[in-house]
Amino acid sequence: MRIDILAVGRLKAGGGEHTLVERYLERARGGGRTIGLSGFAVGELPDGRSADWEADALLARMKPGSRRIVLDERGKTVSSETFAGLLGDWRDQGAPATAFLIGGPDGHGKAARNGADLLLSFGAMTWPHQLVRAMLAEQLYRAVTILSGHPYHRA
């Protein structure tokens, strides 16, 4: 199963957030191969359009048959173990990909939220897309380590 992070907004190449995201995704790539994950990719869209336009553009970039996780402050909070379990279940069910959608400044349009497999929240606070990407990349790495039995996750 492939993991795609599809985000509105761009990270500055060489910036701190970009470096952090790449560090965690590189770690996840290494461990992910051992547990049946075929890769991790990031796709960016420019912001500044309407939330509905952004939703349509994000959905158009999803691989057919992908599970859709929409990061949204009104979504559900889950533990790292539950998050890893969801990814493992979808992998085992043969999902070709899981797409994580990160919206722009105005959030997600209805098309992105409707029909999502999970509306996921990193808490009730609003986070800038740069930090959301870094937190998501770390949680993806953590999920890989949980699924592989690696000691990184010590809960």
Sequence and secondary structure as in RCSB ss.txt:
>XXXX:A:sequence
MRIDILAVGRLKAGGGEHTLVERYLERARGGGRTIGLSGFAVGELPDGRSADWEADALLARMKPGSRRIVLDERG
KTVSSETFAGLLGDWRDQGAPATAFLIGGPDGHGKAARNGADLLLSFGAMTWPHQLVRAMLAEQLYRAVTILSGH
PYHRA
>XXXX:A:secstr
 EEEEEEES   TTSHHHHHHHHHHHHHHHHHHHTT  EEEEEEE  SS HHHHHHHHHHTS TT EEEEEEEEE
E   HHHHHHHHHHHHHTT SEEEEEE BTTB  HHHHTT SEEE S SS   HHHHHHHHHHHHHHHHHHHHT 
TT   
